[in-house]
């Protein structure tokens, strides 16, 4: 299973819900500014509970976008070591978006979320209704850019990997059929094309 790296821009967002990552195989990197001398107790406790899957990275020096450049560097380094990984930048900073667009064009699976709960695999675990599941699948497919699955079987595997509990064949077929009925996908001889929202 591909690793999900969560890179938190702590200057921009101080997440209060880090504990939702505990049941999932994430690697969490919290980037702390050079002048940030304290982290909230709740965050420190949640990080400690994540053990070796979580670490702080205190950046060296101050300056406009200094922390953002550190995040970009780590994504580059990690994507070379782990080319199948997924990257989630947790930040409200839209300045990351051009970088994300470029990385997607290089087949790196990456997106920016404003909250940890927006990470697709977490949305999938929280999704109970068919509409919630479809919304989470669509968000994931939109985030993949040009690297979306082109075959029905690959799409089924992709959807299955989003859920913490594996789906059976009939559940996967029903979700794919629902995507087709809602006109998000077109299936032609086992091939899939997409009509997703922007």
Secondary structure by P-SEA (a helix, b strand, c coil): cbbbbbbbccccccccccccccccccbbbbbbccccccccaaaaaaaaaacccbbbbbbcccccaaaaaaaaaaaaaaaaacccbbbbbbcccccaaaaaaaaaaacccccccccccccaaaaaaacccaaaaaaaaaaaaaaacccccccaaaaaaaaaaaccccccaaaaaaaaaaaaaaccccccccbbbbbccc
